[in-house]
């Protein structure tokens, strides 16, 4: 059954660290918007539907938790504040956009359309004819779609080390696809149903010896999120809406910032898989999520995971 759009409470959340372009502001959709101001007071947007939270306002909302949240400043992971606030304010659908991604006119409609679809746990090679092949488990069929990730044009979200003069500017996708396994979850353009927001947590920057972990916040956090969804038998989709990624890339800078993530990703995923092997799908999964990071290069993340549990520990 299609949702009644007029009754849905929708909120768009965006992390902003420098004053966004007029083009970005003008393209913002007509819904409630929460800006996490990571410039600490420099962001100015004159629109009635926009609320801006600088550090002082974040402190007012987080109270005693604010001190622990400071480690999320000056990184894309600051966006966790907006998601948490929108969740607590009771929005039905929470969307995310980065400050260099221009929303198309049908931004909200495309995301909501995707969230009304149907997913599955395995990849279905007969999806185009409306059937499942022999041996496709019934337990892996007809899953609710909890999250949709839109893509980008102009500048695609690829590794800095992979960039070259012939790289494409169009993802060449015309429809939404069900994720049958795992995908790199980008935090630039997405929509999530309220009840699954607590499981979506972006990890802050951290250093371990000579390794400087940057640009991993949505990728590592997105992997954990997808493992939670699998436990709950919920699906993700990806494709539409496609936003215009209005940015300039420094290939060398991105490649250096991504080096720690790309060097250590297999170890991270293996430790997360091990943690989920010890979790059953109950209501306290976040509290029971205990990755064995002690003595590993990911040990600095343990404090952030404790903070996550304080924010959403009953889920």
C-alpha positions in Angstrom: 0.0 0.0 0.0 1.3 3.4 -1.0 2.0 5.9 1.8 0.0 9.0 2.2 2.6 11.6 1.4 0.7 14.4 3.1 0.8 12.6 6.4 4.5 11.5 6.4 6.9 13.4 8.6 10.0 13.8 6.5 13.3 15.4 7.6 16.5 16.0 5.5 19.8 16.1 7.5 23.0 17.6 6.1 26.5 18.1 7.6 27.9 21.4 6.5 31.5 22.6 7.2 31.7 25.6 4.9 29.1 28.0 3.6 27.2 26.0 0.9 26.6 27.4 -2.6 23.4 29.2 -3.5 22.8 26.5 -6.0 22.8 23.9 -3.2 20.5 26.0 -1.0 18.1 26.8 -3.8 17.7 23.1 -4.6 16.9 22.0 -1.0 13.5 20.3 -1.0 10.4 21.7 0.8 10.6 19.6 4.0 12.1 20.1 7.4 15.9 20.4 7.3 18.4 20.0 10.0 21.9 21.4 9.4 24.8 20.1 11.5 27.1 23.1 11.4 30.6 21.8 11.6 32.1 25.3 11.1 30.8 26.4 14.5 28.7 29.3 13.6 29.7 30.3 10.0 26.8 28.8 8.1 24.0 31.1 7.0 20.8 29.8 5.3 17.8 32.1 5.2 15.0 29.6 4.8 12.1 29.0 7.2 12.3 25.2 6.9 16.0 25.1 7.9 17.3 24.7 11.4 21.1 25.2 11.9 22.8 23.6 14.9 26.3 25.0 15.7 28.4 23.6 18.5 26.6 25.5 21.2 23.1 24.3 20.0 24.4 20.8 19.7 25.6 21.0 23.3 22.1 22.2 24.4 20.5 19.1 22.8 23.1 16.5 23.8 23.6 17.7 27.3 26.0 15.5 29.2 26.7 13.5 26.0 28.2 16.5 24.2 31.7 16.1 25.5 31.9 12.6 24.0 30.4 13.9 20.7 33.3 16.4 20.2 35.4 13.7 18.6 33.0 13.6 15.7 33.6 17.3 14.9 35.6 18.2 11.8 34.6 15.0 10.0 31.7 13.7 8.0 30.7 11.7 11.1 29.4 14.9 12.6 26.2 14.1 10.7 25.3 11.6 13.4 23.9 14.5 15.4 21.3 15.4 12.8 20.2 11.8 12.4 19.9 11.4 16.2 17.9 14.6 16.6 15.5 13.8 13.7 15.0 10.3 15.2 14.1 11.7 18.6 11.8 14.3 17.1 9.7 11.5 15.6 10.2 11.9 11.9 8.9 8.9 9.8 11.5 9.2 7.1 15.0 10.6 7.6 17.1 11.6 4.6 20.8 12.5 4.2 22.5 14.8 1.8 26.0 16.2 1.6 26.6 19.9 1.1 28.2 19.4 -2.4 25.3 17.3 -3.7 22.5 19.2 -5.6 19.1 17.6 -5.0 16.9 17.0 -8.1 13.3 18.1 -8.0 12.0 14.6 -7.3 14.5 13.9 -4.6 12.1 13.1 -1.8 9.6 11.3 -4.1 12.2 9.0 -5.5 13.6 8.0 -2.1 10.1 7.4 -0.7 9.1 5.3 -3.8 12.2 3.1 -3.2 11.4 2.6 0.5 8.0 1.3 -0.5 9.5 -1.4 -2.6 10.2 -5.0 -1.7 13.6 -6.6 -1.1 15.2 -9.9 -0.4 18.3 -11.4 1.3 19.8 -13.2 -1.6 20.5 -12.0 -5.1 17.6 -13.1 -7.3 18.6 -13.8 -10.9 15.0 -14.2 -12.0 13.8 -10.8 -10.6 13.0 -9.5 -14.1 10.3 -12.1 -14.6 8.8 -12.0 -11.1 9.9 -15.4 -9.9 12.6 -16.9 -7.6 14.8 -19.7 -8.8 14.7 -23.2 -7.3 16.5 -23.3 -4.0 16.0 -19.6 -3.2 15.1 -19.8 0.6 11.7 -18.6 1.5 13.1 -16.9 4.5 15.1 -14.7 2.2 12.1 -13.4 0.2 9.8 -10.5 0.6 12.0 -8.4 2.9 11.0 -4.9 3.9 13.2 -2.1 2.4 14.7 -0.1 5.3 17.1 2.1 3.4 17.7 3.5 0.0 21.0 4.9 -1.3 20.9 7.3 -4.3 23.8 7.7 -6.7 25.6 10.7 -8.2 26.5 12.3 -11.5 29.3 14.7 -12.6 31.8 13.4 -10.1 31.3 9.7 -9.1 32.2 8.5 -5.6 35.2 6.3 -6.4 38.6 5.8 -4.7 41.1 8.5 -5.3 43.7 5.9 -6.4 41.3 4.7 -9.2 40.7 8.1 -10.7 41.9 8.9 -14.2 41.2 11.3 -17.1 38.7 8.8 -18.7 36.6 8.3 -15.6 32.8 8.4 -16.2 30.5 11.2 -15.1 27.2 9.2 -15.3 26.4 6.0 -13.3 24.1 4.9 -16.2 21.4 3.6 -13.9 17.7 4.2 -14.5 16.0 2.3 -11.7 16.4 1.1 -8.1 18.1 -2.2 -7.4 17.8 -4.5 -4.4 21.1 -5.1 -2.6 21.5 -8.9 -2.5 24.8 -8.8 -0.6 26.9 -5.9 0.6 27.6 -2.6 -1.1 29.8 0.4 -0.2 27.3 2.6 1.6 27.9 6.3 0.8 26.5 8.9 3.2 26.1 11.5 0.5 22.5 10.7 -0.7 20.2 8.4 1.2 16.8 7.8 2.9 16.0 5.6 5.9 12.9 4.6 7.8 12.9 6.0 11.3 13.1 2.7 13.1 16.4 1.8 11.5 18.2 5.0 12.1 19.7 3.8 15.5 21.7 1.2 13.5 23.1 3.8 11.1 26.2 5.2 12.8 29.1 6.9 11.0 32.5 6.4 12.6 34.8 9.4 13.4 38.3 10.0 12.2 41.1 8.4 14.2 44.8 7.7 14.2 46.6 4.5 15.0 50.4 4.8 15.0 51.2 6.0 11.4 47.8 5.2 10.1 45.4 8.1 9.7 41.8 6.8 9.1 39.9 9.3 7.0 37.0 9.0 4.5 36.0 5.7 6.1 33.1 7.0 8.3 30.2 6.0 6.0 32.0 3.0 4.5 32.9 1.3 7.8 29.7 2.5 9.5 27.7 1.4 6.5 29.1 -2.1 6.6 28.0 -2.5 10.2 24.6 -1.1 9.3 24.1 -3.7 6.6 25.1 -6.5 8.9 22.4 -5.2 11.3 19.8 -5.2 8.5 20.7 -8.8 7.5 20.1 -9.9 11.1 16.7 -8.2 11.0 15.9 -9.6 7.5 15.6 -6.1 6.1 16.7 -4.9 2.7 18.6 -2.0 1.1 18.1 -0.6 -2.4 20.3 1.7 -4.5 20.0 3.8 -7.6 17.6 6.7 -7.7 17.5 9.6 -7.1 20.7 10.7 -8.7 22.1 14.0 -7.3 24.6 16.3 -9.1 27.9 16.0 -7.2 29.1 19.6 -7.4 32.7 19.3 -6.2 36.3 19.4 -7.3 38.5 16.4 -6.6 42.1 16.4 -5.4 43.0 12.9 -6.5 46.3 12.7 -4.5 44.7 14.1 -1.4 41.8 11.6 -1.6 44.1 8.7 -2.3 46.2 9.5 0.8 43.1 10.0 3.0 41.7 6.6 1.9 45.0 4.7 2.2 44.4 3.5 5.8 40.8 2.4 5.0 41.8 0.5 1.8 44.8 -1.1 3.5 42.9 -2.4 6.6 39.4 -2.9 5.3 39.5 -6.7 5.2 40.6 -6.9 8.8 37.9 -4.5 9.9 35.2 -6.5 8.0 36.4 -9.8 9.5 36.2 -8.4 13.0 32.7 -7.0 12.4 31.6 -10.4 11.0 32.9 -12.1 14.1 31.0 -9.7 16.3 27.7 -10.4 14.5 28.2 -14.1 14.7 27.7 -13.6 18.5 24.4 -11.6 18.1 20.9 -12.9 17.7 18.2 -10.6 16.2 16.8 -9.2 19.5 15.7 -5.7 20.5 19.0 -5.0 22.3 21.4 -5.7 19.3 23.3 -2.4 19.6 24.0 -3.0 23.3 25.2 -6.5 22.5 27.4 -5.4 19.6 30.9 -5.8 20.9 33.6 -6.0 18.2 36.9 -7.3 19.4 38.9 -4.2 18.6 41.2 -4.4 21.7 44.8 -4.7 20.7 44.0 -4.0 17.1 44.4 -0.8 15.0 40.7 -0.2 15.5 40.9 0.1 19.3 40.5 3.9 19.1 36.9 3.3 17.9 35.8 1.6 21.1 35.0 4.9 22.8 32.8 5.9 19.9 31.0 2.6 20.0 30.3 3.2 23.7 28.9 6.6 22.9 26.7 5.0 20.2 25.3 2.7 22.8 24.5 5.7 25.1 22.6 7.3 22.2 20.6 4.3 21.1 21.3 1.6 23.7 17.8 0.2 24.0 17.6 -0.8 20.3 
